[in-house]
Amino acid sequence: MKEFLNTIKTDYKVVNIEEEVSTRYEVTKILKKYDKEVVIFKNIKDSEMGIISGICNTREKIACSISSTVPEITSRIVEATENPTSIEKIENISKNFQTSTDPDLSKLPIPTYYQKDGGQYITAGVIIAKDPETGIRNASIHRMLVNGSDMLGVRIVPRNLYTYYKKVEKLEKPLDIAIAIGMHPATLLASCTSISITSDELEVANTFHNGELKLIKCDTVDLEVPDCEILLEGQILPHKRAPEGPFVDLTDTYDVIRQEPIIKLSKMHYKDNPLYHAIMPAGNEHKLLQGLPQEPRIYKAVQNTVPTVKNVVLTEGGCCWLHAAISIQKQTPGDGKNVIMAALAAHPSLKHCVIVDEDIDIFNSADIEYAIATRVKGDEDILIIPGARGSSLDPCATPDGTTTKVGVDATKLLDKKEKFERVSKTID
């Protein structure tokens, strides 16, 4: 991560906070002030470690981390997920970490972000685990609530890690895991991608790194992890649950308290002068890392319906989860509505979807609004779907999880394209 930080210092503002800061609410207050900058806290109360935040809080930084431009991010992710690269370089713990010790989470500057939070939350921790049957590795980011010096509560939804855990739980066994904190943004991004359970996110990361990604062999669990600032080793215990939450999620609203699995830590490693990566809940970094990796999935689904799709964005104003804008080269009158239906099916949490022509910049909210203002007739171009399964994060969703979805076809009429020509676009 520090190598990436050095490469972006000349192009992006890095805010260094020298005064003493408490992890209890004060970190949040400062991060809200610098919502698109990289922030480094150098003097954390009651901790010898620093905090870094914001390395992935703009699309420009994410694009830089994977050697692309902002409009190319989706295609770069598609390329990496379809062409994972096996990892050959594996090193030992002692070569990469200067301190190895019994776990003591009190040494880490883990923030409590908001007043109603369940407690201190690890928000940028990537959990590495292996399928107990196939040995296939998985890397995924999960929020983790501190429950003691060596205990964490972890929120797991029914995806790959959940599947692994349920397999070993049936055998009355724990699941070995490692938690990496403070990784290169490209590796962090890869851990958030949606790929098959038979694929390895770290091999996707290796493609981002042009085959140069190294892994580190853990001490107490049979796992290999990417280079990081802080590494925790341990197990998810079978049949053990504890209250987890409240936690502020993408929509800037509190998620509910649930009974979630417990992690028991066995070892802790960290580098000299480590920087603890803190992702502020509901901040830009949280939104982009959770939502942006879903854009390629929508893109590929839409491409199967309308091959001339140009790009997809889950907008920051829609929490990078509930709103999408999709640009297409329209060829037939029904293209816009077909794209709406394909997008809503591809990302079930999607609530509102706008389809625009290729002359609209989908990364510019004013341009999207322009398309809606000048190219939409409400009675013809708005598709309303009541009673559809939506996102659990949507405060408007009913108790059974359903909501009303809306698609807006903001594309030009093909037989009257000259009426919609944007004069400013024709000026050199």
N, C-alpha and C positions, 0 to 999 in steps of 0.2 A: 504493500500500500504506500509506503514512504517513497518508493521509486516513482510511482505515479504522481504523488504529490509534488515531487521535484520537477516533473515534466510539465505540470500545469501552472506552476507558480508564475511564469512569465505571461500567461494568457488569461488567468482567472484570479480574481481578488481573493487573497487569503487573509482572514481577520484573526489576529493573534490577541487573545484575551489574557493580559498579564495579571490583573488583580485577582485576589482569592475569590473563588466561586463555590457555592454549595451545590451538591448534586440534588438537593431537595428544592425543586421548582425554579431555582435561579438559572440553571442551564437552559430550561425551556424559555424563560423570558428573553434571554440573549439570542437564542436561536430564532425566535419569532422576529426579532429585529433584523437579523441577517438571513433571510429565508432562501436566498439564492447564492450565498457565498460559502466558501469553505471556512469553517470556524475551528480554531484550535485553542482549547482551554489549557493554559500552561500551569495554572496554580489552583488545584482542586483541594478544597478543604478536606482534611483527614485522609488524603491519599497521595502517594508518591507518583502516581501515574497521571498522564494528561488525557484529555478527551479530544477527539476529532469528530466533526460532523459536516455533512454537506458535500461529500465527494461525489455523490450521485444525484444532486438536487436540481440539475438542469439537463435537458436533452443534449446540450452541447458537451458537457463533461462526459456523459455516457458515450456519446459518439466518439469523443477523443480516446476513451479507454479501449474501444474496439476498432480503432483506426478507420473510422467512417465519418460521413457527414450526417447531419440530423435527418435529412430525407432518406438516407441510405440505411438507417438503423434497422428497419424491418427486414430488408433484404439481407443484411449482414447476419441477423439472427437466424433467418431461414437457412442461409448457407451453412452456418455453424451447426445448427440442429440436424441438418440433413447430412453433414459430413464431419462427424466427430472424429477426433484424432487420439489414438491410443497414447498413453503416457509411459515413458520409459525411465524418466529420471526420478529416483526415490532416494531420499537421504534420511539420516537418523536424527533423533531429537537433539542430541548434544551439539550437532553442527549448526543448528538453526535457532535454538533457544538458550539464552544465557542463564535462566533460572528455571529449575524444575522443583516442585514442592508439593506437599499435601494441599488439597484444595482449601482455599479460604476466600470466599467471595467478598468478604469485607475489605480485601486489598484492592478490589476493582472499583473504579469510580462509576458505579451503576446508578443512573439518575432515577429519581421519582419525578415524573414529568408533570402530573396534574393532581389537584387536591383530592379527587375521589378515586385515584388509582389504587389498585389492590396492594401496591408496594413498589419496590424497585424492579424495573423491567430491563432485561437484556433484549434489545430490539434489532441488533445487527448480527446476531449469532446464527451461523449456518451449521446445521446438524448434519453430520456425515454418518451414514449407516449402510449396512449391507443386507440384502435379502437373505434370510437364513436358509433358504432352499437353493437359490441359484448363485448366490454370492455377488450378484450385481449391485454396484454401489449407487447410492442416492445422496444428493446434496440438496438441502432445502432450508429456507429460512423460517424460523418460528419465533414467536415471542415467548419469553421465559420469565417467570415471576420468582424472585428470590424468596426462598422459604427457610433459609438458614445458611450457615457458612459453607455447607457442601450439598445443599438440596435446592432443587428448582422445580416449579410447576411449569408444564409446557402445554401450550395449546396446539393440538394436533387435529387437523381436519381429515376426512377420508380420502387421502391420496397415498402416495408411495410409502412414506414413513409410517403412516397409520396402518397400512397393509402389513408391513414388516412386523410392527409391534403386535398386531393381533395374531400373527402366525406364532411368534414365540410365546405369547401369553397363553395360548392353548396348550403349549408344552410346559407351562409353569416355569418358564425361564425369563430372565431379563434380556433386554436388547442392548448390545454394546453400541455406544455412540461416541462421537467426538464433536466438540463445538468449537468452530473457528471464528474468531472475532478480529476484525481489522485486516481484511483481505483486499487485494487489488479489485477495483470496481468491475473489471471484465469477468473475474471469477465470481464475484457476488451476483452480477447480472445472470451469468449462466446458471447459477443455483436457483434462480427464480423462473427459468423458462419452463414451458409446458411441453414435455416430451414423453415418449412411451416409458412405461415401467421397466421395459427391457433395455433402456438406454441409460447412459451415465452422464450426468450433468457436468462432471469434471472433465470428461472428454470433449464436451462442447466448449468448456472454458479453454481447453488446450488448443482448440481451433482458433479461438479468439487470440490466444497468445502465440499463434503461428508455430505450434509444436514445442514451445519452450517452457511450458508449465512444469514445475517440479512438485512432487509430493513428499510429505514427511511421515515416516513410520511412527505410529504411536507406541507408548510404553506399555500401558496396561490393557489395551484393547487391540484387536486385530484389525486395524484400520489405517488408511493412509489419508492425509489431509493436505490441503493446499497451504502454501506459506501464509502466515498470518502473524499478527502482533501478539495475540493471546490464544492459547489452546487449552481447552478443558476436556478431560476424558471422564467417561462414566458409563452408566447404564440407565435405561428406562425400566423401572421396576414393574413386574407383573401384578395386576389386580390392586395396585395402589393408586388412590385418587386423593386430590386435595382441591379446595376451592381455588379457582383461577379467575381473576378479574376483580373489579371492573378495569377496562382498558379502553383508551380512546382509539377508535379505529379510523379507517380511511375517510369516513364521512364527517369526521370531527365531532362525533357523538360517542357516547359510552356503549361498549359492548357489555353483554350481561355476564354475571358470575356463573361459572360452570364447574363441575367436578372433572378435573383433567389429570392425566398421568404425572408421575413424579420421577425426576431424574436424581440419582445418587451419584455424586462425583467421586472420582478416585485419584485424580492427579491434575495438576495445574502447571502450565509452562508459559513463560513470557520472555520477550526480548528485553534488552537493555533500553531504558527510557521508552517503554511501550506507549502507544496511543490507543486508547480504548475507543472504538467506533460506536457512536451513539446516533441512532436514527430517531428523530423526533416523531412520535405518533401524530398522524394527520398532516405532517409536513410534506414538502415537495419530494424529499428523498423517499419517504414511505410510499407516496402515491406512485412515483415513477417506477420504483423497483417492483412494486406489486402489479401495477397495471400495464406498463410498457411491454413486458414480455408476453402479454396476451395478444398484442397487436398482430404478430405474425400468424397466430392461429386464426384470427378473424380474416386476415388477408388471404390465407390459403383457401379457406372455405368460400369466400367471396369469389376468388379466382376461378374456382370450379363452376361457379354460376355465371359470372361475367368475366371472361379472360382479360378484358381491357382495364381491370382495376389498376389504379396508379399507386395509391397509398392509403394507409389506415392510421388513425390516431385516436387513442382514448384520451380525451382532453383533461387538462388539469382542473378546469372548472367543474368537470363532472367527476372529480376525485380519481381520475384515471381508471374508472371502473364502471360508472353508470352511463356515461355519454361517449358516443363515438362519432367521428366525422370521417367519411370515406370519399375519396375522389376517384372518379371513373372517366373513361372516354366513352361517352354514351353512343350506342350504335342503333338501338331500337327503342321505341317508346316505353316499353315495360322494364327496361334495365334497372331503373332506380328502385322500383318496388321489389324486384327480385333480389337486389343487393340487400335491401332492408331485411327481408326474411332470412337470407343466408347469414347475415351478421348477427341477428338476434338468436339464431339457432347455435351459432358457433361459440358465442359467449353468453351463456344463460343469465348472467348477472346484468347484462346490458339492458338499460331502461329506455333511453332515447337515442335515436340514430339519425344522422343527417347525411344525405348523399348529395355530393356536389360534382360539378364539372371540373376538368383538369386545369382550368384557368383560375380556380379558387385555391388559395393557399390554406391548407387545412391546419397549418401550425399557427395561423393568425385568426384569432377569434372574431376580429372585426370583419375579415373577409368572409368567414362562415355566416355571420349575421347578414352581411350584404347579400349573399346568395339566397338566404331565407326571405329577406325583404323584397327582392326583385324577381325571384323565380318560383315563388310558391303561391298557388291558389289553394286556400285551406280546404275547400270542399272536394278537391281533386287530388291533391298532392300529400295529404296527411293520412297516414295509416294508423288506426288506433286498435290495439289488441288488449281487451280487458281480460282479467282472470288468468294471466300468464305467470308461470313460476319466475320469480325474480331473485334479487340478492338479499341475503340475510342482513346485509349492511344498510339496506334502504329503510330509513325511518318510516316511509309511507307504506311499506309492505304490510299486509294483513297478518294476523297470527299464524295462518297456515302457509305463509311464505309467498303468496301471490300478490301481484301488482298489475298495473296497467302500463303497457309498453306503447311507445309512439315512434313511428318512423316518418321522416320528412324527406320527400323527394324534391330537393332544391336544384334540380338540373334543368337546362334549357329545353324548350320545345324544339324538336329536331326540324320541324317544317317552318320555324320562324326564328332560326338562330341569329339572323341579322338584327333582330330587335334587341337581343341581349348582348351584342358586341360591346365590350368595355373599351371605350375610346382611349383611356390612359394606357391600356395594354398594347396599343398599336403604335405608341410614340417611342421612337428609339432614344 
